[in-house]
Amino acid sequence: DEPVMFGGEEHRLGDMLVHLAAPSHEELIMVSPYFIPVKGMLEDLARLSSEGVKVKVLTGSMGSNNHTIAHSHYKKYRRRILATGAELFEFKHDPSPAIRDISDVEPVEAKFISLHIKVLVGDRKRCFVGSLNLDPRAIEINTENGLYIESAELCGELAERFYVLMSPKNAWRVTVDEDNQLRWES
């Protein structure tokens, strides 16, 4: 990839994600069907959480994932993601009728609904929408692209839609209980 000039400096796609997340003061929403933290990502999430930023991660559950190998690698990170202070949600394969209605296209009705969008929203003011899964292969090997957008109106709308996708009807909230066991709530 050729770097992009931004603010008088050359940046690659990974740099742009840090640029989007770094100035977040209230909220950072990360949505990716494949979420496998790369070097430094968990530390960045922990720093943001410690500064009071509400970090929310939405990824696919095993039932909504079309690549079990990616999911099996992600599952090793659940506890570490939660340890950063981030909230973790896994999209269900059988979401609410409202989500199914916008997902199916007649005459086809999907056997399961999967999460495919890749978006980061910072403070409902800035977002990145593109082809980039948040995993090492996409970040370090693949050629990916996307748009960095500054628009409170668009970013606010995206955040609201993601809150719907993270609601108990559509996603499992993953937590750690008092016995240090992973727990899925819906």
N, C-alpha and C positions, 0 to 999 in steps of 0.2 A: 504494500500500500504506500502511496505517496502521502506524506504528511499534509495536513491542511493548515493554512496560515490563519491564525486566530489571535487577535490581540498582539500582533507583531511577532508571534512565536509559532514555530512548527509544532503541530500536535497530531498524534495518532488517535484512533478511536478510543482506546483505553484512557488516554489523557482527557478526552472530552467527557467521559463518564465521571472522572474525578472532578473536573471543572464544574459539572452539573451538581454533584453531591456536596462538594466542599462548602459552598456558601449557604447550605440549607440550615435554617435556624429553628424551624418548627416541625417539618415533616419531610420524609423521603419515602416514596413508594417505589418499590422495585417489582416488576412483573416479568417473569421469564419462565417458559415451559421447562427449561433445563437450567437448574441453578446449582452450580458447583463452584464455590468460591475459589478465586485465584489468589496468588500470593499478595498479601496486604489487605485484601478485601475485608476479612473478618476484623482486623485491627481498625480499619476505617469505620466499619459499622459500630464497633465498640466505642470509638472516640465520639462519633456523632451521638450515640445514645447517651454517653456520659455528659455531653453538652446539652442534653435535654431535647434532642431531636427525636421525634417519634418515627422510628424506622419500621416499615411494614414490608414484608416480602411475601409475594404471592407466586407460587409455583404449582406444578401439577401434582396431583396425588398419583399413586401407582395406577389406579383405575382409569385415570384420564391421560396417562402417559403412553405415547406410542413407541417409546424406546426404553424398554425395561433396563437395558444396560446403563443408560444415563441415569435413570431413577435409582438403580442399585448403587451407583457411585454417590449420588446426592444424599441418600439416606444416612451415609456415614457422617454427614455434616450437620444434621438436625440439631444435636445438642450444642455444638459449637456456635451455630447461628443464634440459637436462643440465648447462649451465654453472653452474646454481645449486647443483649438488651432489646434486640429486634423482636417484633412480633412475626410469627411464621404461620402462613396459611397455605393449605393445599387444596386446589380446585377439585371439586367432585366430578366424577364422570357422569353423574345423573343430577344435574343442577335443577333449579326451579323451572316450572313451566314457562315462565317469562324468558329465561335465558335460553331454554330449548327452542322457543318460538323464533328467536332471532338467530339461532344457530343452524337450524334445519332449513333446507331449501327444497321446496316441493319439486318433484315428487319424492325426493330422497329424505329419509329419516335416519339419522346416524345411530349406530348401535351404542355409541358413547360420545360424549362431548369432551373435547380436549382444549387445553389452553394453548394458544399459538402466538399471541401478541407478545412483543418484547418492548417494554416501555419503562422509563424511569421518570418520575415526577418529583421535582424539588420545590417545596413550599407553595405548590399550586401556582407557580409563576414560570417555571422552566421545565422543559421535558426533552427527552430523547426518545424518538420512535424510530425503530429500524429493524434490521434483520438479525441483530446481535443477541444470541442467547448468552446468558451470564454463566459461561463455563470456559475452562481453559482452552479447549479446541477453538471455539469461536473467537475468543479474545486474542489468542497468541498465534493461531495457525491460519484460520479462514480469512478470506477477504469479505468483509461485511460493510454495510453502509447504513446510514440513517440520517435523520434530521434532528438538529438541535433547534428547539423552538422556544422563544420567550413570548408567552401570551397567557396572561392570567385567566382569560376567558376559556381558552382551550384547555389549559392545564387544570383549571378548576373542574371542568366537565369531565376530563379523564379521571381525576381523583374520585369524583362522585361515582362514576361507573365502576371503578375498581373497588370502592367500598361495597357496592352491590355484589360484585363477584366474591368479595371476602366475607359476605354475610353468612350466617349459619345455614341458610337454605342452599348456598352454592359452594361453600368451602368448609374444610375442616380447619379449626384453629389448633395448632400443635403447641403444647406446653409441656413443662416438666412438673410433675406433682411433688408432694412433700417427701415421697420415697425415692425421688430421683428417677422416676419412670416416665417415659414419654407418654403423653396422653393426647388423644384426638377428640376435640369437642365440636359438636354441631347442634 
